[in-house]
Amino acid sequence: MSALLDYCTAGARVAERALVQRPRFGREERLVFVVGCPRSGTTFLGRAIGGLPGFVDFGEVTPWKAALPSDPSAEELRRILERIRRIGLAWGLRGVEQTPETAHVLGAALEAYPEALAVHVLRDGRDVVCSLLARGWLNADQEGKDDARLPYGPEPRFWVEPERREEFAKVSDARRCAWAWQRYVEAVRGTATGDRLLEVRYEGLASVADRLAEFLGANATSTHRALDGFRDSSIGRWRRDLTPEQLADVEAESGPLLAELGYV
């Protein structure tokens, strides 16, 4: 019953957005997957792309999100999203799915939709840690579950290396958050996507409109307008928010990747 409710709720949300975008006839296969570690700007960029003419923002599709820990096949992923598109009257629009965890099954998602593209939002891992700590999703004292009934707190997620699962719950909150950032980034960068993936930096979202429009085949003027709303004073917040001990834990877990990406 809960799964049916999830489909209905997600489909109704998509339908509301699709009606604003003027539903089109036909079946559009050029979907867009916006991926990245949580708190990296996927929500902002997903909404921005989803607001362009001919596109529609799916948001985070709960049934899709709930299926990801089971390592679904391309066929299973397509089945889920096609149900949402049917309920949401969105077959003729370019759907934008923005569940961050799709990073871990990106290959299957692109296989499910051979004409789809992906956009990876990459953010300084130290700032991501600050935001994740504030949200508390991975904190040791956090309890409860998210909208897809996946647990919060220090319980090992599906993306934790099997040989390190016991370690995950024992490290500091800051190190656990850095761990998450690294695993998401590595998952995207380790997927063979060819020219179907565009990577953009969170810190430079205000200046990527032309690249993004060209990559998506979207209207450049509309893309500039959609990204004009990006204002973020939190860039570099780690300098004031992380304690020396927290920063040391972050660098112990993800220092090499931060350096490789030019963040240190």
C-alpha positions, 0 to 999 in steps of 0.5 A, a space after each residue: 500500500 505504501 509503495 502505491 501511495 509513493 507512486 501516486 504522490 510522485 506522479 501527482 507532483 510531476 503532473 502538476 509541474 508538467 501541466 505548467 510546462 504544457 504537456 506534449 504529444 509523443 514519447 521523449 527519451 532524452 531524459 536528464 539525470 542530475 547526480 552528485 553527493 547530497 548537499 552539492 547543489 543537485 536540487 537547485 540544478 535539477 529545478 533549474 533544468 526542469 524549468 526550461 522549455 520542454 523539460 520537467 523536474 521530477 524531483 527525487 522520485 521516491 520509488 526510484 530512490 527506495 529501489 537503489 540500495 538493491 542494485 536494480 537493473 536497467 529494466 527495473 529502473 525504466 519500469 519505475 520511471 515510466 510509471 511515474 511518467 505515465 501518472 504524471 502525463 509527462 511522456 512528451 517532456 524531457 524528465 529531469 530526475 535528481 535523486 543524488 543516489 542515482 550516482 551509484 547506479 548511473 550506468 544502469 540509468 543511462 542504459 535504461 534510457 540510451 538517449 539520456 544525459 547526466 549532469 554531475 554537480 561537484 562541490 568542495 567536499 569540505 563544504 559538503 561535510 559542513 552541510 551534511 553535519 548541519 542536516 544530521 542525516 549521517 550523525 551518530 545521534 540521528 534516528 528515523 528514516 527518510 521519505 523512501 524509508 531509508 535510515 538516517 544515522 550511522 548505519 552503513 548505507 548500500 554504498 559503503 565498502 563491504 570490508 569497511 561496514 563495521 568501521 562506518 558506525 565507529 568513525 566521527 560524524 565529520 569523517 562519515 560525511 567525508 566518506 559519503 562525499 568521496 563515495 558519491 564522487 567516485 561512483 560517478 567518475 568511475 562510470 563509463 559515460 563517454 560524452 553523455 556526462 557533463 561535470 560542473 562545479 557547484 562553485 561555478 554554477 553561475 557561469 556554466 549556462 552556455 556549456 549546459 545549454 549546449 550539452 543539453 541542446 536547450 535554449 541558451 537564453 532560458 538556461 542563463 535565466 534559470 541559473 541567474 538565481 544561484 547565490 550562495 554565501 556558503 562557498 568556503 564555509 568550512 573555514 569558519 564551521 569546521 573545527 581543527 579536529 573535524 577538518 583533520 578527520 575530513 582530510 584523513 578520509 578524503 584528502 587525496 581526492 580533494 587534492 586531485 580535484 583541486 580543492 586543496 
